[in-house]
Amino acid sequence: MEVGLRALVLDFGGVLTDPGDHPEPGLEPPLLTAARTAKRHGVRTAILSNADGLWAPPMAWQDVFDVVVTSGEVGFAKPDRRIYLVVAERLGLDPSHCVFVDDLAVNVRGAAAVGMVGVHHRSVNATVGELEVLLDLPLQD
């Protein structure tokens, strides 16, 4: 990871839930696989969601994510700068060491405003390709 990025922070709805162009029943979403691969290579991983209440990711994903931060838990939502700072703090990293992926440009801009590298998710292939460059890791088969 030559650029100093040590954490991958992903939005849930619209990013982690995106099945890609060729969804196959029974296979996990491609960006979940990418997060799992990144974690195996020492990258810290997090979900950052504007979910309300006591939302939690599926139990089967527990081993993939080091941190889960939701707006319902912390009391403010993306693109409020405080929520990005909370996730970076819980990861134990400066925001500049985090790459954040969201399908809404306004949320990506919010992350960039606190120093994170932002990736605007438009397609699974484009996002995974960009993350491979940023993290200097192969994330797909």
C-alpha positions as CSV (number, residue, x, y, z in Angstrom):
1,M,0.0,0.0,0.0
2,E,2.4,2.6,-1.2
3,V,0.0,5.6,-0.8
4,G,-0.4,5.0,2.9
5,L,-4.0,3.8,2.7
6,R,-4.6,1.3,5.5
7,A,-8.4,1.2,5.8
8,L,-11.3,0.5,3.6
9,V,-14.6,2.1,4.6
10,L,-17.7,1.0,2.7
11,D,-21.3,2.2,2.6
12,F,-23.8,-0.6,3.1
13,G,-26.9,0.1,0.9
14,G,-25.9,0.7,-2.7
15,V,-22.3,-0.4,-2.3
16,L,-22.0,-3.6,-0.2
17,T,-25.4,-4.7,-1.5
18,D,-24.6,-4.2,-5.2
19,P,-24.6,-7.6,-6.8
20,G,-22.7,-6.3,-9.9
21,D,-23.5,-6.9,-13.5
22,H,-23.8,-10.7,-13.3
23,P,-25.4,-11.6,-10.0
24,E,-25.3,-15.3,-9.1
25,P,-27.5,-16.7,-6.5
26,G,-25.6,-17.8,-3.4
27,L,-22.5,-15.8,-4.0
28,E,-21.6,-12.9,-1.7
29,P,-21.7,-9.4,-3.1
30,P,-18.4,-8.5,-4.9
31,L,-17.5,-5.6,-2.7
32,L,-17.9,-7.8,0.4
33,T,-15.4,-10.2,-1.2
34,A,-13.1,-7.3,-1.9
35,A,-13.3,-6.2,1.7
36,R,-12.7,-9.8,2.9
37,T,-9.6,-9.9,0.6
38,A,-8.3,-6.5,1.8
39,K,-8.7,-7.6,5.4
40,R,-6.6,-10.7,4.8
41,H,-3.9,-8.4,3.5
42,G,-3.9,-6.3,6.7
43,V,-6.2,-3.5,5.6
44,R,-8.6,-2.4,8.4
45,T,-12.3,-2.5,7.3
46,A,-15.4,-0.7,8.3
47,I,-19.0,-0.2,7.3
48,L,-20.3,3.4,7.5
49,S,-24.1,3.6,7.1
50,N,-26.8,6.2,7.5
51,A,-29.0,3.4,8.9
52,D,-31.3,4.4,11.8
53,G,-31.8,2.6,15.0
54,L,-29.9,-0.5,16.1
55,W,-29.0,-1.8,12.6
56,A,-26.2,-4.2,12.2
57,P,-24.8,-6.0,9.2
58,P,-25.6,-9.7,8.6
59,M,-24.1,-12.0,11.2
60,A,-22.2,-13.8,8.4
61,W,-20.2,-10.6,7.8
62,Q,-19.0,-10.2,11.4
63,D,-15.5,-11.5,10.6
64,V,-15.1,-9.1,7.7
65,F,-15.4,-5.7,9.4
66,D,-13.4,-4.3,12.2
67,V,-15.8,-1.4,12.8
68,V,-19.5,-0.6,12.1
69,V,-20.7,2.9,12.5
70,T,-24.3,3.9,11.8
71,S,-25.9,7.3,12.0
72,G,-28.6,5.9,14.3
73,E,-25.9,5.0,16.8
74,V,-23.8,8.2,16.7
75,G,-26.6,10.7,16.2
76,F,-25.4,12.3,12.9
77,A,-25.3,11.2,9.3
78,K,-23.2,11.4,6.2
79,P,-22.2,13.9,4.9
80,D,-21.7,15.4,8.4
81,R,-17.9,15.5,8.9
82,R,-18.2,14.1,12.4
83,I,-19.3,10.7,11.3
84,Y,-16.2,10.2,9.1
85,L,-14.0,11.3,12.0
86,V,-15.8,8.7,14.3
87,V,-15.1,5.8,11.9
88,A,-11.4,6.8,11.5
89,E,-11.0,7.1,15.2
90,R,-12.6,3.7,15.8
91,L,-10.2,2.3,13.2
92,G,-7.3,3.8,15.1
93,L,-6.2,5.8,12.0
94,D,-5.9,9.3,10.7
95,P,-8.6,9.9,8.1
96,S,-5.9,10.4,5.5
97,H,-5.2,6.6,5.8
98,C,-8.8,5.7,4.9
99,V,-10.5,5.2,1.5
100,F,-14.2,5.6,1.6
101,V,-16.7,4.2,-0.9
102,D,-20.3,5.5,-1.4
103,D,-22.8,5.6,-4.2
104,L,-23.8,9.2,-3.4
105,A,-21.3,11.9,-4.5
106,V,-22.3,14.2,-1.6
107,N,-21.1,11.5,0.9
108,V,-17.9,11.0,-1.0
109,R,-17.3,14.8,-0.9
110,G,-17.9,14.7,2.9
111,A,-15.3,12.1,3.4
112,A,-12.8,13.9,1.2
113,A,-13.4,17.1,3.3
114,V,-11.9,15.4,6.3
115,G,-9.0,14.0,4.4
116,M,-10.2,10.6,3.3
117,V,-9.7,9.3,-0.2
118,G,-13.1,9.1,-1.7
119,V,-14.4,6.7,-4.3
120,H,-17.8,7.4,-6.0
121,H,-19.3,3.9,-6.6
122,R,-21.0,3.7,-10.0
123,S,-20.3,0.1,-10.8
124,V,-18.7,-2.9,-9.1
125,N,-16.0,-3.4,-11.7
126,A,-15.0,0.3,-11.7
127,T,-15.0,0.5,-7.9
128,V,-13.0,-2.7,-7.4
129,G,-10.5,-1.6,-10.1
130,E,-10.0,1.7,-8.4
131,L,-9.6,0.1,-5.0
132,E,-7.0,-2.3,-6.4
133,V,-5.0,0.7,-7.6
134,L,-5.4,2.7,-4.3
135,L,-4.7,-0.2,-2.0
136,D,-2.1,-1.8,-4.4
137,L,-3.8,-5.2,-3.9
138,P,-5.6,-7.7,-6.2
139,L,-9.2,-7.8,-4.9
140,Q,-11.0,-9.9,-7.5
141,D,-10.4,-13.2,-9.2
